[in-house]
Amino acid sequence: MASRQLKLGAFLHGFGHHQAGWRHPETDPRSEFSFKHYLKLAQTAERGCFDLVFLADSTGIRDWEVNALSRTARVSVFEPTTLLAALAVATDHIGLIATVSTTYNEPYTVARKFASIDQLSGGRAGWNVVTSATESEAKNFSLAAQMAHGDRYGRASEFVDVVNGLWDSWDDDAFLVDKESGRYFDPAKLHFLNHEGERFSVRGPLNIARPPQGRPVIVQAGSSEDGKALAARTADLVFTAQPAIGPAKAFYADLKARMAAHGRKPDDLAVMPGALPVIGRTEEEAKEKFEQLQDLIHPEVGIAQLSELLGGVDLSNCDVDGPLPEIPPTAGGQSRRQVLIDMAKRDNLSIRQLYKRVAAARGFLPLIGTPKAVADIMEEWLVGEAADGFNIMAPTMPRDLNDFVDLVVPELQRRGLFRTSYPGTTLRDTLGLARPSLR
């Protein structure tokens, strides 16, 4: 058996991650509104022994989604913690991670929600920390414009500290529930946070018992300098966009090296790049399946989505078959924008070629081939310290998630690169993370 094994997440997204996936004849475009659909996806991932399922979120409809002449299908999604709570009672082993913004929420509310989901699931909850990066979201929360990048991350850093402190409101054995004595809890084991910081004033304590995991798993998805600094200090998992092994190795080494300054070991954090799989029993079949999806991309949607990811730059007057122009700085998301700029330069891509890659994988790693070929790439990234695992982003669902579970997972298991059963009861057990003690 290999000395290290992969960690796998299933990034659930209705009809799938390919922008044109809703137009594919095998998908149900109304699956975005179906709990039964999401439950089936979660149960498929659990059948494949995945570590976790992951739900993204945005608190608004982005301008490009409105301006693409109603041709995009990403404008209606479930609020993720609500969906996660439902999945918690309908699954048994798989971890459950949802995205909640630190920019448009309050720490007490977030701490209470995830403590509740951890209780409901028996210790399988995780919080993906994001700062939100679009003007459309800011305008839904009484702001004329989004906060500056550094301000968003400053708020996020303090926010995470407050949430962790609130999760430590009670000792594990604080609740006596002693009918004979009439004592329900031991007040000596109740802790007021009394946080007074630059951005938050939170008394505490949290009005729910300590989560089964001690603290739910913390996930971070930003790959900018501010994002990496936050992850190295606070995160258990990092989801990242890395389309090639060279930059992935550099990111992995940089992030792991930052952890020592915070008294942490490299194994305290797992790096899981996003990967978009299209599996065929032959290479030709895989390529045909991928090209069928690519042919469904509407040009107006492709250009609009690319413009948004590049910070709102107007590409409408550019030659779509010419090179990407110089892209000015933006206050929005930094890491994905730079991945796309670097990709266009490295691979000499036209705007059309770049938007096709964006619609397919949005700067994540494409895995297009046979089960053996896909497993070869995943093994290379694991052994080469470019990744500890992958967040699997099936381009259509359920088809491509089923293909990955039925065809690739057995190949990984045959190589000793992936488990055949769950090792414990909590998400921390599954990920091999220690249960944190009270601060």
C-alpha positions as CSV (number, residue, x, y, z in Angstrom):
1,M,0.0,0.0,0.0
2,A,1.2,3.5,-0.8
3,S,2.6,5.5,2.2
4,R,0.1,8.2,1.6
5,Q,-3.5,8.0,0.4
6,L,-5.6,10.6,-1.5
7,K,-8.3,12.6,0.1
8,L,-11.4,13.1,-2.1
9,G,-14.2,15.6,-2.0
10,A,-17.3,15.7,-4.2
11,F,-18.0,19.3,-5.2
12,L,-21.8,19.2,-5.7
13,H,-23.4,21.6,-8.2
14,G,-26.8,20.6,-9.5
15,F,-26.5,19.8,-13.1
16,G,-22.7,19.8,-13.0
17,H,-19.7,22.1,-13.2
18,H,-19.4,22.6,-16.9
19,Q,-21.2,25.9,-17.8
20,A,-23.1,24.2,-20.6
21,G,-23.9,21.1,-18.5
22,W,-27.5,22.0,-18.1
23,R,-27.9,21.7,-21.9
24,H,-26.5,18.2,-22.1
25,P,-29.2,15.6,-23.0
26,E,-28.4,13.4,-20.0
27,T,-28.9,16.1,-17.4
28,D,-32.0,17.5,-15.7
29,P,-31.6,21.3,-15.7
30,R,-34.1,21.5,-12.9
31,S,-31.9,19.4,-10.6
32,E,-30.7,22.7,-9.0
33,F,-34.1,22.7,-7.2
34,S,-34.2,19.0,-6.2
35,F,-33.2,17.7,-2.7
36,K,-33.6,14.2,-4.0
37,H,-31.0,14.9,-6.7
38,Y,-28.5,16.3,-4.1
39,L,-29.2,13.4,-1.8
40,K,-28.5,10.9,-4.6
41,L,-25.2,12.7,-5.4
42,A,-24.1,12.6,-1.7
43,Q,-25.0,9.0,-1.4
44,T,-23.0,8.2,-4.6
45,A,-20.0,10.0,-3.1
46,E,-20.5,8.1,0.2
47,R,-20.6,4.8,-1.8
48,G,-17.3,5.7,-3.2
49,C,-15.8,6.4,0.3
50,F,-15.2,10.1,-0.5
51,D,-14.0,12.1,2.5
52,L,-16.6,14.8,2.0
53,V,-19.2,16.6,-0.1
54,F,-18.7,20.4,-0.7
55,L,-21.3,23.1,-1.4
56,A,-20.3,26.5,-2.7
57,D,-22.3,29.6,-2.4
58,S,-22.8,33.2,-3.5
59,T,-25.2,35.7,-1.9
60,G,-26.3,37.3,-5.2
61,I,-26.7,37.0,-8.9
62,R,-23.6,38.2,-10.6
63,D,-23.8,40.8,-13.4
64,W,-22.4,38.5,-16.0
65,E,-25.2,36.0,-15.2
66,V,-27.8,38.7,-15.9
67,N,-26.1,40.1,-18.9
68,A,-25.6,36.8,-20.7
69,L,-29.2,37.1,-22.2
70,S,-30.7,34.5,-19.7
71,R,-28.5,31.8,-21.2
72,T,-26.8,30.8,-18.0
73,A,-28.2,28.4,-15.4
74,R,-26.3,29.4,-12.3
75,V,-28.8,31.9,-10.9
76,S,-30.8,29.7,-8.5
77,V,-29.2,27.5,-5.9
78,F,-30.1,26.3,-2.4
79,E,-28.8,28.1,0.6
80,P,-26.0,25.7,1.6
81,T,-26.3,25.3,5.3
82,T,-30.0,24.5,4.9
83,L,-29.2,21.8,2.4
84,L,-26.3,20.5,4.5
85,A,-28.6,20.0,7.5
86,A,-31.0,17.9,5.4
87,L,-28.1,15.8,4.0
88,A,-26.8,15.4,7.6
89,V,-29.7,13.2,8.6
90,A,-29.8,11.2,5.3
91,T,-26.1,10.1,5.2
92,D,-24.0,8.2,7.6
93,H,-20.3,8.6,7.0
94,I,-19.4,11.4,4.5
95,G,-18.2,14.8,5.6
96,L,-20.5,17.8,4.9
97,I,-18.9,21.1,4.1
98,A,-20.8,24.3,3.2
99,T,-19.6,27.8,2.2
100,V,-20.5,30.8,4.3
101,S,-19.1,34.3,3.8
102,T,-17.4,36.2,6.6
103,T,-18.2,39.5,4.9
104,Y,-22.0,39.3,5.1
105,N,-22.6,37.3,8.3
106,E,-21.9,37.5,12.0
107,P,-19.6,35.1,13.9
108,Y,-22.2,34.0,16.5
109,T,-24.7,33.0,13.8
110,V,-22.1,31.1,11.8
111,A,-20.7,29.3,14.9
112,R,-24.2,28.3,16.0
113,K,-25.2,26.9,12.6
114,F,-22.1,24.7,12.1
115,A,-22.2,23.5,15.7
116,S,-25.8,22.5,15.1
117,I,-24.9,20.7,11.9
118,D,-22.0,18.9,13.6
119,Q,-24.5,17.7,16.3
120,L,-27.1,16.6,13.7
121,S,-24.5,14.7,11.7
122,G,-22.6,13.1,14.5
123,G,-19.4,15.1,13.9
124,R,-19.2,15.5,10.1
125,A,-19.5,19.3,9.5
126,G,-17.1,21.7,7.9
127,W,-17.1,25.4,7.1
128,N,-15.6,26.8,3.9
129,V,-14.5,30.3,4.8
130,V,-14.9,32.8,2.0
131,T,-14.7,36.6,1.9
132,S,-17.1,37.2,-1.0
133,A,-15.7,39.2,-4.0
134,T,-18.5,40.6,-6.2
135,E,-20.2,44.0,-6.4
136,S,-23.6,42.3,-6.8
137,E,-23.3,40.7,-3.4
138,A,-22.3,43.9,-1.7
139,K,-25.4,45.6,-3.1
140,N,-27.6,43.0,-1.4
141,F,-26.2,44.1,2.0
142,S,-26.7,47.8,1.9
143,L,-23.2,48.6,0.5
144,A,-22.4,50.6,-2.6
145,A,-19.3,48.5,-3.3
146,Q,-17.5,45.6,-1.9
147,M,-14.8,46.0,0.8
148,A,-11.2,46.2,-0.3
149,H,-9.4,42.9,-0.6
150,G,-7.2,43.4,2.5
151,D,-10.2,44.6,4.6
152,R,-12.2,41.5,3.7
153,Y,-9.3,39.3,4.8
154,G,-8.7,41.3,8.0
155,R,-12.4,40.8,8.9
156,A,-12.2,37.1,8.0
157,S,-9.2,36.5,10.2
158,E,-10.8,37.9,13.3
159,F,-14.1,36.3,12.3
160,V,-12.6,32.8,12.3
161,D,-10.9,33.4,15.7
162,V,-14.3,34.4,17.2
163,V,-16.0,31.4,15.7
164,N,-13.4,29.0,17.1
165,G,-13.6,30.7,20.5
166,L,-17.4,30.2,20.5
167,W,-17.1,26.5,19.6
168,D,-15.0,26.3,22.9
169,S,-17.9,27.7,25.0
170,W,-18.4,24.4,26.8
171,D,-16.2,21.6,28.1
172,D,-17.0,18.2,26.6
173,D,-18.5,17.0,29.9
174,A,-20.2,20.3,30.9
175,F,-23.7,18.8,30.7
176,L,-24.3,16.7,33.8
177,V,-28.1,16.1,33.2
178,D,-28.3,14.7,36.7
179,K,-32.0,14.2,37.6
180,E,-31.3,13.2,41.2
181,S,-29.3,16.3,42.1
182,G,-31.2,18.6,39.8
183,R,-28.0,19.9,38.1
184,Y,-28.2,20.2,34.3
185,F,-24.7,21.6,33.7
186,D,-21.6,22.4,35.6
187,P,-21.1,26.2,35.5
188,A,-17.4,25.8,36.1
189,K,-17.2,24.2,32.6
190,L,-19.0,27.1,30.8
191,H,-16.7,29.7,29.2
192,F,-17.6,33.3,28.2
193,L,-15.6,34.4,25.2
194,N,-15.7,38.2,26.0
195,H,-14.1,39.0,22.7
196,E,-13.3,42.7,22.1
197,G,-11.5,43.2,18.8
198,E,-11.0,45.6,15.9
199,R,-14.2,44.5,14.1
200,F,-16.2,42.4,16.5
201,S,-17.5,42.5,20.1
202,V,-18.9,39.1,21.1
203,R,-19.7,38.1,24.7
204,G,-20.7,34.5,24.2
205,P,-21.1,31.7,25.2
206,L,-22.6,29.7,22.4
207,N,-26.0,28.3,23.4
208,I,-25.3,24.7,22.1
209,A,-23.0,22.1,23.5
210,R,-19.5,21.7,22.2
211,P,-19.5,20.1,18.7
212,P,-18.7,16.4,18.5
213,Q,-15.5,17.2,16.6
214,G,-14.5,19.8,19.2
215,R,-14.5,22.2,16.3
216,P,-15.9,21.6,12.8
217,V,-13.3,21.4,10.1
218,I,-12.2,24.7,8.7
219,V,-11.8,25.0,4.9
220,Q,-10.3,27.9,3.0
221,A,-10.4,28.5,-0.7
222,G,-8.5,31.7,-1.4
223,S,-5.0,31.4,-3.0
224,S,-4.0,35.0,-2.9
225,E,-1.3,36.1,-0.4
226,D,-3.9,37.1,2.1
227,G,-5.7,33.8,1.5
228,K,-2.6,31.7,2.0
229,A,-1.8,33.6,5.2
230,L,-5.2,32.9,6.6
231,A,-5.1,29.3,5.6
232,A,-1.7,28.6,7.1
233,R,-2.9,29.9,10.4
234,T,-6.5,28.6,10.6
235,A,-7.4,26.0,7.9
236,D,-7.6,22.2,8.0
237,L,-8.3,22.0,4.3
238,V,-7.5,24.2,1.3
239,F,-9.4,24.0,-2.0
240,T,-7.5,25.7,-4.8
241,A,-7.4,26.1,-8.6
242,Q,-4.2,24.6,-10.0
243,P,-4.4,23.6,-13.7
244,A,-0.8,22.3,-14.0
245,I,1.5,20.4,-11.8
246,G,4.4,22.9,-11.7
247,P,2.4,25.8,-10.2
248,A,0.6,23.3,-8.0
249,K,3.9,22.1,-6.5
250,A,5.0,25.7,-5.8
251,F,1.7,26.5,-4.2
252,Y,1.8,23.4,-2.0
253,A,5.4,24.0,-0.9
254,D,4.7,27.7,-0.1
255,L,1.5,27.0,1.9
256,K,3.0,24.1,3.9
257,A,6.2,26.2,4.7
258,R,4.1,29.0,6.2
259,M,2.6,26.8,8.9
260,A,5.6,26.5,11.1
261,A,5.3,30.2,12.1
262,H,1.9,29.3,13.6
263,G,3.1,26.3,15.5
264,R,1.6,23.9,13.0
265,K,2.9,20.8,11.2
266,P,2.5,20.4,7.4
267,D,0.2,17.4,7.9
268,D,-2.2,19.6,9.9
269,L,-3.5,21.0,6.6
270,A,-4.5,19.1,3.4
271,V,-4.3,20.8,0.0
272,M,-7.0,19.6,-2.4
273,P,-7.0,21.2,-5.9
274,G,-10.3,21.1,-7.9
275,A,-10.3,18.6,-10.7
276,L,-12.9,18.2,-13.5
277,P,-13.1,14.5,-14.7
278,V,-14.4,13.2,-18.0
279,I,-13.9,9.5,-18.0
280,G,-14.1,7.1,-21.0
281,R,-13.3,3.5,-21.4
282,T,-11.0,4.7,-24.1
283,E,-9.2,8.0,-24.7
284,E,-11.3,8.6,-27.8
285,E,-14.5,8.1,-25.8
286,A,-13.4,10.6,-23.1
287,K,-12.5,13.2,-25.7
288,E,-15.8,12.8,-27.5
289,K,-17.7,13.2,-24.3
290,F,-15.7,16.4,-23.5
291,E,-16.1,17.9,-26.9
292,Q,-19.8,17.3,-26.9
293,L,-20.0,19.5,-23.8
294,Q,-17.7,22.1,-25.3
295,D,-19.9,22.4,-28.4
296,L,-22.8,23.4,-26.2
297,I,-21.1,26.6,-24.8
298,H,-22.9,29.7,-26.0
299,P,-20.2,32.4,-27.0
300,E,-22.0,35.2,-25.1
301,V,-22.0,33.1,-21.9
302,G,-18.4,32.1,-22.4
303,I,-17.2,35.7,-22.8
304,A,-19.4,37.1,-20.0
305,Q,-18.2,34.5,-17.5
306,L,-14.5,35.1,-18.5
307,S,-15.0,38.8,-18.1
308,E,-16.4,38.4,-14.6
309,L,-13.6,36.1,-13.5
310,L,-11.0,38.6,-14.8
311,G,-12.5,41.3,-12.5
312,G,-15.2,42.7,-14.7
313,V,-13.0,43.7,-17.6
314,D,-14.9,44.5,-20.8
315,L,-13.9,42.1,-23.6
316,S,-16.8,42.9,-25.9
317,N,-14.7,45.0,-28.3
318,C,-11.8,42.5,-28.5
319,D,-11.2,40.0,-31.3
320,V,-12.5,36.7,-29.8
321,D,-9.8,34.8,-31.7
322,G,-7.1,37.2,-30.7
323,P,-5.0,37.2,-27.5
324,L,-6.1,38.3,-24.1
325,P,-5.4,42.0,-23.6
326,E,-3.6,43.4,-20.6
327,I,-5.9,43.0,-17.6
328,P,-5.9,45.9,-15.0
329,P,-5.9,45.3,-11.3
330,T,-9.1,44.6,-9.5
331,A,-10.4,44.8,-5.9
332,G,-12.3,41.5,-6.4
333,G,-11.0,37.9,-6.3
334,Q,-7.3,37.7,-7.0
335,S,-6.2,34.1,-7.2
336,R,-8.5,32.8,-9.9
337,R,-8.0,35.9,-12.0
338,Q,-4.2,35.3,-12.0
339,V,-4.6,31.6,-12.8
340,L,-6.5,32.5,-16.0
341,I,-4.0,35.3,-17.0
342,D,-1.1,32.9,-16.5
343,M,-2.9,30.1,-18.4
344,A,-3.5,32.4,-21.4
345,K,0.1,33.5,-21.6
346,R,1.6,30.0,-20.9
347,D,-0.5,28.2,-23.5
348,N,-0.8,31.1,-26.0
349,L,-4.6,31.0,-25.8
350,S,-7.1,33.2,-27.7
351,I,-10.0,34.7,-25.9
352,R,-12.3,32.0,-27.4
353,Q,-9.9,29.2,-26.3
354,L,-9.6,30.7,-22.8
355,Y,-13.4,31.0,-22.3
356,K,-13.9,27.4,-23.5
357,R,-11.4,26.3,-20.8
358,V,-13.2,28.6,-18.2
359,A,-16.6,27.2,-19.1
360,A,-15.2,23.6,-18.7
361,A,-13.1,23.9,-15.6
362,R,-12.8,27.6,-14.5
363,G,-9.1,27.3,-14.0
364,F,-9.2,23.9,-12.3
365,L,-7.4,20.7,-13.4
366,P,-9.1,18.9,-16.3
367,L,-8.9,15.0,-16.0
368,I,-9.9,13.7,-19.4
369,G,-9.1,10.1,-20.2
370,T,-9.4,6.5,-19.2
371,P,-9.6,5.5,-15.5
372,K,-5.9,4.4,-15.6
373,A,-4.8,7.7,-17.2
374,V,-6.7,9.7,-14.7
375,A,-5.4,7.7,-11.8
376,D,-1.8,8.1,-13.2
377,I,-2.2,11.9,-13.0
378,M,-3.7,11.8,-9.5
379,E,-0.9,9.6,-8.3
380,E,1.7,11.8,-9.8
381,W,0.3,14.9,-8.0
382,L,0.1,13.0,-4.7
383,V,3.6,11.5,-4.9
384,G,5.1,14.7,-6.3
385,E,3.7,16.8,-3.4
386,A,1.5,18.9,-5.6
387,A,-1.7,17.8,-3.7
388,D,-2.9,15.7,-0.8
389,G,-6.1,15.0,-2.7
390,F,-8.7,16.5,-5.0
391,N,-12.1,18.1,-4.9
392,I,-13.9,16.4,-7.8
393,M,-16.0,18.7,-9.9
394,A,-18.1,16.5,-12.2
395,P,-18.9,18.4,-15.3
396,T,-22.4,16.8,-15.6
397,M,-24.3,15.2,-12.7
398,P,-25.0,12.5,-12.0
399,R,-23.3,11.0,-15.1
400,D,-19.7,12.1,-14.5
401,L,-19.8,11.6,-10.7
402,N,-21.1,8.0,-11.3
403,D,-18.3,7.4,-13.8
404,F,-15.6,8.6,-11.3
405,V,-17.0,6.5,-8.5
406,D,-17.5,3.4,-10.6
407,L,-14.4,3.5,-12.7
408,V,-11.7,5.7,-11.2
409,V,-12.1,4.9,-7.5
410,P,-11.6,1.1,-7.9
411,E,-8.4,1.9,-9.8
412,L,-7.1,4.1,-7.0
413,Q,-8.1,1.4,-4.5
414,R,-6.3,-1.2,-6.5
415,R,-3.1,0.9,-6.3
416,G,-3.5,1.4,-2.5
417,L,-4.0,5.2,-3.1
418,F,-7.5,5.3,-1.6
419,R,-9.5,3.7,1.3
420,T,-12.1,1.0,0.9
421,S,-14.0,1.9,4.1
422,Y,-14.3,4.8,6.5
423,P,-11.9,4.7,9.5
424,G,-14.1,6.4,12.1
425,T,-17.3,8.3,12.7
426,T,-16.3,12.0,12.3
427,L,-14.9,14.0,9.4
428,R,-11.7,14.6,11.4
429,D,-11.4,10.8,11.8
430,T,-11.7,10.4,8.0
431,L,-9.2,13.2,7.2
432,G,-6.7,12.0,9.9
433,L,-7.0,15.3,11.8
434,A,-6.6,15.5,15.6
435,R,-9.6,16.6,17.6
436,P,-8.7,20.0,19.0
437,S,-8.6,20.6,22.7
438,L,-10.1,23.7,24.4
439,R,-8.0,26.8,24.1
